[in-house]
Amino acid sequence: MRVLVTGGAGFIGSHTVDRLLERGHQVSVVDALTPPVHRNGRPAYMRPEVDFYEGDVRNRELMANLLRRADAVYHFAAYQDYLTDFSRFSDVNVVSTALIYEIAVAEHLDLARVVVASSQAAMGEGLYRCPKDGEQTPGMRPEEQLAAGRWEIPCPVCYGPLEMLATPERVSNPQNAYGMSKLGEEMVAVNLGRRYGIPTVALRYSIVQGPRQSVYNAYSGACRIFSLSYMLGEAPVLYEDGQNVRDYVNIADVVDANVLVLEDEGAIGRVFNVGGAEAVTTEQFADTVRHQYGSEVQARVTGEYRFGDTRHILSDVSALGELGWKPRRTPADSVKAYAEWLVGVPGLDGVLAEADARMRALGVVRKAKGAKR
């Protein structure tokens, strides 16, 4: 097929492009090459056989020209960071998605599939169970709770302890601008796809890890922060008490999911979680990185936290599992591949300090009073 990949110079996009080419598809890429993710223009890993266009996915003329020549679309282009320019999240993530369907409907395009990249952030704090009050989907923790170093979420009904559950796709409870925009993108894509007969799939990625993940964002994940810290011989800081739970999924497993839903008719019209299927604390993940670098220096708990962070989230991947997909790589596999790639990345001096200073200036990183491990 002729496949258009938006954001195809990025982390998930570029790996998907490689796989599509290997499977014999013709691939066009549009990417704005926006800093800070792309500091040096078109990345060296972008293969020469790709038909590449530098441009904005909100540009109607550009997108119409590209869509007319496509049989299928992967829409990965997105705005993602930990910044307070809230309107930009919706402008880039939701508007560009709506434009794809607007053009497809207006020009009667026969698209075999549109796959949109959503996020685990669309589920917010996810699903919990209270022994007394049953299932709960709590909201964001208030600032006064975090400032006091009380990290766990109580039941919003009885204020007793909650048990974290794996969160299925039926839960949508975003609590930051990025997550809200991704839920909006899902709704636009799936509902317009159903209404106008455009086969559509939305994929909610958990924390994706592996080579090519940007080192330059103010906020781009634990693997980058921990790896750079240990590479520089420093002890990374664990926010809160280091017991936050996440699931980490390898980029190769993500690409497996991406190509599966391109071909499987059972995926059409649905939203799927794509995650690691294993609950991992931040402390455990930091230890994985530490072992990769052969360091004896333990990560530090300082009582600092990021305002707006999710306490725990674990995606339930059973729905995609019914189509034959499962995560096959471990967090250690992801860390090893990322560490090997990081060796060849230029301009790493000062990256951590720059990102940390930016987060503090925005008031995202804060310190609890009397925080306890």
N, C-alpha and C positions, 0 to 999 in steps of 0.2 A: 504494500500500500504506500501511498504518499502520505507521510505523517508530519504534521506541524507540531513542533514542541516550543511552547512559549517558556521563557526563562531557561532555555536549553543550555546556556553557558554556566548555569549554577550547579549546585551540589547534586541534588536529586535529578535535575534535568539532564545534565551532561552524562551521568551514568546510564540513564534511560536511553539517551541518544545512541550511546555506544552499543547497547544491547539491540536496539531496533536495527541498526546498521548490520550487526552480526546476523540478524534474522532475515536480512535481504530487503528491508524496507528502504524507500527513499525518504530522507529526512530533511526538512527545513526547520531552521531555528530562528526565532526572534528573541532578542534580549537587549535590554536597555544598557547593560554593562554599567550599572549604577554603582558609584562608590558609596560606602567603603568596601563593599564586597569585592568589586572588581577595580582594583587600583591601577592595573596595567593594561586595560583594554581587553581584547579578545584573549582568553586564556590559551596557553600552549597546548593543553590537552584536547581542545576542540579539533576534531578530525577534519582533514581537508575536503573530504567528499560531502560534508554538510553544506547545504545551501543556506548561508548565514546572512541575517539582516539585523543591523543594529537599530533599535527603535522602541517606541513605547506602545504597549499593548492597548492603550486607550486611544491610539491613533486610528480612526475609523478607516481612512483610505488604505493605510498600510495593512491593517488586519483583513480588510475585504479582499485585497489583492492576494494575500497569502491563503485565506480560507477558500478562495475559488479553486485553488490548485491542490487542496488537501482532501484526502479520504477520511482522515481521523485526526483528532487533536488531543494533545496532552497540554493542559493549562497549568503550568508550574509557576509562572511569573507572579510574584507577590511582594508585598512590603512586609518585612518582619524585623522587628527590633524591640527594644524595651524603652521606647521613647514616648513623649507625650503629645506628638502631633497626631491626635486621634483621627482627624478627618482623613488623613492620608491613607490610613488602613482601609477604610471603606472605599475611598476613591480609587485606589489601585486594585484592591482585591475583589470588591463587589462589582464596581462599574465595568472593569475589563471583562468580567465573566458575562455580565448582561449584554455587553457589546457583541460577544461571540454569537450569542443566540439571536440577537437583533439582526445581525448580518445574515446568519444562516436562514432565518425566516424570511427576511426581505428578498433574498436572492434565490430562495428555494434550493438551497444547497443540500446535496445528498451525502450527509456525513454518517459514516458507519459507526463512529464512536466519538464521544467527547469525555475525556477523563479529567476531572478537576482535583487538584491537590488541596485537601482540607487538613485539619490538624486536630490532635488530641485536645488542644486548647478549647475547642468547641464544647467540650464536656465539663470544663471548669474543674471543680473539686471532685467531680465524679460521684460514684454511688457508694453509700455506706449503709450499715444496718445497725439499728439500736435494738438491744435485747427486749426493750419494753415497747418501743414505738415503731418498730419495723423499718422499712427502707427509708432512707433520707438522702436528699441531694442538697447539702448545705451550701450557703453562700460564702463569699470571701470573708476571711477572718478580719475583724476590726483592728484598727491601728492600736487601740489601747491594749488589746490582748497580746499583740506581737511585741509592743514596747515593754510589756511586763515579762516577756520571755515565756509565755504560755503558748506552746506551739500546737498542741493537738486540738482538734475540732470537737467540741461537745455536741451532743444531740440538740438540735434547735428546739425540740419540744420539752424534754425533761432535763436537759443539760448533763445527762450521764455520758459515759464513754461510748464511742462508736467503733464498729469494726469496718475496716476498709474492704470493699468488694471489687472484683474486676468489673469495669464499667462497660456495658454494651452500648450499641449505637443509638438505642432509644433515648438515652440521656443526653440532653443538650442544655448546658447550664454555664455558658461562658461568662467570665468575670473580668476580662481585660479587652482592650480595643482590638487586639489581634484576633483573639478567640471569637469575639462578636462578628468581626468581618468574615471570618472563615465560616461561621454558621450561616451568615447571610449569603455567602458564595454558594454553599451547599444548596440552600433553599432555592436560589435563583436557577442554578444548574439543573437540579433534579426535577423541579416543578415545571420549568419551561421545557425541559427535555420531554417530560411526559405529555405536556399539552400539545407540543408541536411534532411529536414523533421523532425526536432526535435522541438516539440511544446514548444515555449518559450514566456515568459512574462517578461517585465521589469517594475519595480515600482519605481517611483520617489517620495521618501518620503520627506515631509516637515520637520519641526522641531518636532521630536517625543519626547514625554514627558511621564514620569512615573517611577515606581520603577525599580531598577537595572541599571539605567543609570549611567555610570561610574562617580565617583567624582574625579578621579585621572588624567584625561587628562589635558594638558595645556589649551585645548580649547574643552569644551564639553557642552556649551550652557547656556542660561540665567537661566533656572530653577535651575541648580546646583549652579551657582554663587550667585543668589539672595537668594536661600534657605539657603546656608551656611552662608551668610552675616547676615541674620535675626536670624538664629539660634545662632550666636555668638554675637548678639546684636549690629551689625554694620550696617551702611547705605551703601548699594551697590552703585557703580558708574554706571551711565548710559552713555554709549559712545555717542558721537556726542551730539545731543540735546534731546535724548530719544524719538524722534518721528519716528524712523525707523519702518517700517511695516514688520511684519512677520505673518505667520499662523502656529499655534501650533496644533498638532494632537496627540491624546491620544494613548498610546501603544495598548490598547484593540481594538481601531478602526483600527489600522494598521494590527493587527493580523486578524481581520475580512476580510480585503482586501486580505491578504496573502492566507487565506484558500479559499476565493471566486475564485481567479484566478487559483487555483490548479484544480478546478472542472468545471469551466465555459469555454466551448469551444469557446465562443465569445471573450475571452481574448487573444487567441493565436496570436502571431506575433505582439503584440501591446505594446506600452509604455503608462503607466498610471500615472497620478499624484495622490498621496495619501496625502491629506492635511486637514487642519482644516476648510477650507471654510469661515473663518472669518478673516478680517484684524485687527490685534492687534498691537498697538505700543509697543515698549519696555517699555515705562513708564507705560502703562496700565498693561502690564504683571508683572512688578515689584510691582504694587499696589495689584495685585491678590496674589502675594507671601506675601506681607506685611500683608494683611488681614488674610491670613492663620496663620501667626505667632502672630497676635494680636498686631502688633507694630504700634506706632504712628510716627516712624522715616521715613521720606520721602527719597527716593533714591536721590542721588546727581548728578548734571550735572557739570562737571569740565572742559569741553573743550577737554577731551581726546577722542581719536578715535583709532580704529584698522585699520591699513592700509590694504586695500584690501577687507574690508567689503562691502557687498551689502547694498545699501540704503533702497530699498523697494523690497519686493517680496511676491506675493500672488498667490498660485497655483489654477488654474481652475480645479476643480474635477468633472466637468460634465460628462466627458467620462466614468469614473468609475461609476458614478451615473446611467448611462444608463444600467449598469449590476446589479443595485439594491443596490449598496453600498452608504452609506453616513456616515459622522462623527456623532456620537451620544453622545460623551462626550465633556465637556467644558474644557477650560484651567484650571478653578478652580478645576475640578475633577482631572486633572493630577497633579496639585500642591499638593492637599490634599494627594493623594496616594504617591507621591514622599516624602513629608514631613514625613509621617508616616513610610515609609521604611527607611529614612535617620537616624532615631533615633537609629536603630540597627547597623549602619555601623561603624566599628572600624577605628581608625587611621585618624580622620578628623582634628586633630590639625595641623595647618600649611599648610593644603592643598591649601587654597586660596592664601596665601602669596607665596607659592612655585610656583604655576601656574602663578601668576602675575609677579614674578621675571623672570620667564622663558620667558614670552611673551615680557617683556621689554628688556631683553638681546638680543632677536632676532630682536628687532626693530619693532615689530608688534604694540605695544601700543605706541602712540605718542600724543603730546599735540599741539592743534591749538593755534595760536596767535590771540588774539582778538575774540575768538569764542563767538557767540551770541546764546542764547536760541531761 
